[in-house]
Amino acid sequence: LYKLEIVSILKNKGFNVKDVHELNLILEKMGILIKSGSHWMTTKAGVKYTIFNGPVLDAQAWHPSIVDLIVKFLKK
């Protein structure tokens, strides 16, 4: 999934996630992303939700399981 798709899914589930930037901030709070200069970098914990084997800048492809993890986080 792309981040914009994740935002759309979250909106359809009733969560008020306005845009990709807000999603990035949520993922940062979850420990999935960290801010690196003007980019977002996946953490070691976040790598398992991407198609990559290690931390990358501005990851664009996410496993659908990330949605359930975000929903669980937002319900807290």
MIDOSE-1310 file (N, C-alpha, C; in nm, 2 decimals, decimal comma, always signed):
residues 76
lykl	+0,08/-0,12/+0,00/+0,00/+0,00/+0,00/+0,09/+0,12/+0,00; +0,04/+0,23/-0,07/+0,10/+0,36/-0,06/+0,04/+0,43/+0,06; +0,11/+0,53/+0,11/+0,06/+0,61/+0,23/-0,07/+0,67/+0,20; -0,10/+0,72/+0,08/-0,23/+0,78/+0,05/-0,34/+0,68/+0,06
eivs	-0,31/+0,56/+0,02/-0,41/+0,45/+0,03/-0,44/+0,42/+0,18; -0,33/+0,42/+0,26/-0,35/+0,39/+0,40/-0,44/+0,50/+0,46; -0,41/+0,63/+0,43/-0,49/+0,74/+0,48/-0,64/+0,72/+0,44; -0,67/+0,68/+0,31/-0,80/+0,65/+0,27/-0,87/+0,54/+0,34
ilkn	-0,80/+0,43/+0,37/-0,85/+0,32/+0,44/-0,88/+0,36/+0,59; -0,79/+0,44/+0,65/-0,82/+0,48/+0,78/-0,94/+0,58/+0,79; -0,96/+0,66/+0,69/-1,08/+0,75/+0,68/-1,20/+0,66/+0,67; -1,20/+0,56/+0,59/-1,31/+0,47/+0,57/-1,35/+0,40/+0,70
kgfn	-1,25/+0,38/+0,78/-1,27/+0,31/+0,91/-1,32/+0,41/+1,02; -1,33/+0,54/+0,98/-1,38/+0,64/+1,08/-1,28/+0,72/+1,15; -1,15/+0,70/+1,11/-1,05/+0,78/+1,18/-1,02/+0,91/+1,11; -1,00/+1,02/+1,18/-0,98/+1,15/+1,12/-0,83/+1,17/+1,09
vkdv	-0,78/+1,10/+0,99/-0,64/+1,12/+0,95/-0,65/+1,20/+0,82; -0,60/+1,33/+0,83/-0,63/+1,42/+0,72/-0,55/+1,40/+0,59; -0,42/+1,36/+0,61/-0,33/+1,35/+0,50/-0,21/+1,27/+0,53; -0,12/+1,25/+0,44/+0,00/+1,17/+0,45/+0,09/+1,23/+0,56
heln	+0,10/+1,36/+0,57/+0,18/+1,42/+0,68/+0,14/+1,38/+0,81; +0,01/+1,38/+0,84/-0,05/+1,34/+0,96/-0,02/+1,19/+0,99; -0,03/+1,11/+0,88/+0,00/+0,97/+0,89/+0,15/+0,95/+0,93; +0,24/+1,03/+0,87/+0,38/+1,02/+0,91/+0,40/+1,05/+1,06
lile	+0,33/+1,15/+1,11/+0,34/+1,19/+1,25/+0,29/+1,08/+1,34; +0,18/+1,01/+1,30/+0,13/+0,89/+1,37/+0,23/+0,78/+1,37; +0,29/+0,75/+1,26/+0,39/+0,65/+1,25/+0,51/+0,68/+1,33; +0,55/+0,81/+1,34/+0,66/+0,85/+1,42/+0,63/+0,82/+1,57
kmgi	+0,51/+0,85/+1,62/+0,47/+0,83/+1,75/+0,47/+0,68/+1,78; +0,44/+0,60/+1,68/+0,44/+0,45/+1,70/+0,58/+0,39/+1,69; +0,68/+0,47/+1,65/+0,82/+0,42/+1,64/+0,85/+0,35/+1,51; +0,76/+0,37/+1,41/+0,78/+0,31/+1,28/+0,86/+0,40/+1,19
liks	+0,85/+0,53/+1,20/+0,93/+0,63/+1,13/+1,00/+0,72/+1,22; +1,11/+0,78/+1,17/+1,18/+0,89/+1,24/+1,21/+1,00/+1,13; +1,21/+1,12/+1,18/+1,24/+1,23/+1,09/+1,39/+1,24/+1,07; +1,43/+1,24/+0,94/+1,57/+1,25/+0,91/+1,59/+1,36/+0,81
gshw	+1,63/+1,48/+0,86/+1,64/+1,60/+0,77/+1,50/+1,63/+0,72; +1,48/+1,64/+0,59/+1,35/+1,67/+0,53/+1,28/+1,54/+0,48; +1,33/+1,43/+0,53/+1,27/+1,30/+0,49/+1,23/+1,22/+0,61; +1,15/+1,11/+0,58/+1,11/+1,02/+0,69/+1,18/+0,89/+0,66
mttk	+1,24/+0,83/+0,77/+1,32/+0,71/+0,75/+1,25/+0,60/+0,84; +1,24/+0,48/+0,78/+1,18/+0,37/+0,86/+1,28/+0,33/+0,97; +1,23/+0,30/+1,08/+1,31/+0,24/+1,19/+1,33/+0,09/+1,17; +1,41/+0,04/+1,25/+1,43/-0,11/+1,25/+1,29/-0,18/+1,27
agvk	+1,22/-0,13/+1,37/+1,08/-0,18/+1,40/+0,99/-0,17/+1,28; +1,00/-0,06/+1,20/+0,91/-0,03/+1,09/+0,94/-0,11/+0,97; +1,06/-0,16/+0,95/+1,11/-0,23/+0,83/+1,02/-0,35/+0,80; +0,97/-0,42/+0,90/+0,89/-0,54/+0,88/+0,76/-0,51/+0,81
ytif	+0,72/-0,38/+0,81/+0,59/-0,34/+0,75/+0,61/-0,28/+0,61; +0,73/-0,29/+0,56/+0,76/-0,24/+0,42/+0,81/-0,36/+0,34; +0,84/-0,33/+0,21/+0,89/-0,44/+0,12/+1,04/-0,44/+0,12; +1,10/-0,36/+0,21/+1,25/-0,35/+0,21/+1,31/-0,43/+0,32
ngpv	+1,44/-0,46/+0,31/+1,51/-0,54/+0,40/+1,58/-0,46/+0,51; +1,58/-0,33/+0,50/+1,64/-0,24/+0,60/+1,58/-0,11/+0,60; +1,62/-0,02/+0,69/+1,57/+0,12/+0,69/+1,59/+0,19/+0,56; +1,49/+0,26/+0,51/+1,50/+0,34/+0,39/+1,44/+0,48/+0,41
ldaq	+1,48/+0,57/+0,33/+1,42/+0,71/+0,34/+1,29/+0,70/+0,25; +1,19/+0,76/+0,30/+1,06/+0,78/+0,23/+1,01/+0,65/+0,17; +0,99/+0,55/+0,25/+0,94/+0,42/+0,21/+0,80/+0,44/+0,14; +0,78/+0,39/+0,03/+0,66/+0,41/-0,05/+0,57/+0,29/-0,05
awhp	+0,62/+0,17/-0,02/+0,54/+0,05/-0,02/+0,53/-0,01/+0,12; +0,41/-0,03/+0,16/+0,38/-0,08/+0,30/+0,29/-0,21/+0,29; +0,31/-0,30/+0,37/+0,23/-0,42/+0,38/+0,09/-0,38/+0,44; -0,01/-0,44/+0,39/-0,15/-0,41/+0,44/-0,16/-0,43/+0,60
sivd	-0,07/-0,51/+0,66/-0,08/-0,53/+0,80/-0,05/-0,40/+0,88; +0,01/-0,31/+0,82/+0,03/-0,18/+0,89/-0,10/-0,11/+0,93; -0,20/-0,13/+0,85/-0,33/-0,07/+0,88/-0,38/-0,12/+1,01; -0,38/-0,25/+1,03/-0,43/-0,30/+1,16/-0,35/-0,25/+1,28
livk	-0,22/-0,24/+1,26/-0,13/-0,18/+1,36/-0,17/-0,04/+1,40; -0,19/+0,04/+1,29/-0,23/+0,18/+1,31/-0,36/+0,19/+1,38; -0,46/+0,11/+1,34/-0,59/+0,12/+1,40/-0,58/+0,08/+1,55; -0,51/-0,02/+1,58/-0,49/-0,06/+1,72/-0,43/+0,06/+1,80
flkk	-0,33/+0,12/+1,74/-0,26/+0,24/+1,81/-0,36/+0,35/+1,83; -0,44/+0,38/+1,73/-0,53/+0,50/+1,74/-0,65/+0,47/+1,83; -0,68/+0,35/+1,85/-0,79/+0,31/+1,95/-0,75/+0,33/+2,09; -0,62/+0,34/+2,12/-0,57/+0,35/+2,26/-0,60/+0,49/+2,32
